[in-house]
């Protein structure tokens, strides 16, 4: 799983394809069970994507503040309607 999952986080739905490929190749679990996982994974994929975007935004602000490059006035101007 570690080798096959590289790059899957950046593409929506790619994690499920990696899981299906790995499960199919290993033969440990039946592939029919993946149909149940797919129904739940569709909704969880949206939540993972939202968490990823929020995390990237927060990390950018934190690094900018640590480097003293964050401009509060520009941020307030950019976020005001």
N, C-alpha and C positions, 0 to 999 in steps of 0.2 A: 504494500500500500504506500509506503514511503516513496518509493521510486516512481510509481505510476501517478501519484497525486501532484507532482510538481507542475505548477502552472494552472491547476484546476480552480484555484480560488479567484482568479481574475475573470473567469467566464461563467455566466449564470447557467446552471444546469450541467456543467462539466463534471462536477463532483459526483453526480449520479452516474454518469457514463463511466467514470473511472471505477466507481464501486461495482457496477454491473460487469465490467470487463474483468476486474480482479476476482470477483466471486465466481464468474464463469470459468476463469482459468484455474482457480484453486480447486473447484469441485467440492468444497466443504458444505456450502449451503445450496439449496435448490433455487434455480433462477425464477421460478414461479413466485417465490416470496418477495421478489423485488417489485412486483406489481403493487403490493401493499405499501412498500416503502416509497414508491414513486408518488403515490397520492399525497403523502405527508410531506415529501421532499419538495414538492412544488411550492407549498406555502412557506416552508422553512427556508427555501432558497431566497424568497423575497425578503424575509427577515434578516438573513445573512448579508444580503446585498445592502440593505439599509444600514445595518450595523457597521459594515465595512466602510461605507461612504462617510458616516458620522465619525468613525474612528480616524479615518484619514484626515478629515477636517480638523478634528481636535488635535491630532498629532502635529499638524502643520502649525497651528497657533501656538502650541506649547514650545516647539522648536524655535519659532520666531521670537517668542518672549525670552527664551533662554539665551538667544543670540543678540538680544536687544535690537531686533529688527522689526518688531511689531509696532505699527502705527495705529493707535486707538482712534484717532480722528478719521483716518481713511477707512477703517473698519466700520465705524459708526455711519459714515457717509455712504458706504457701499451697501449696508444692510437696511438703511432707512427707506421707506416707500416713496 
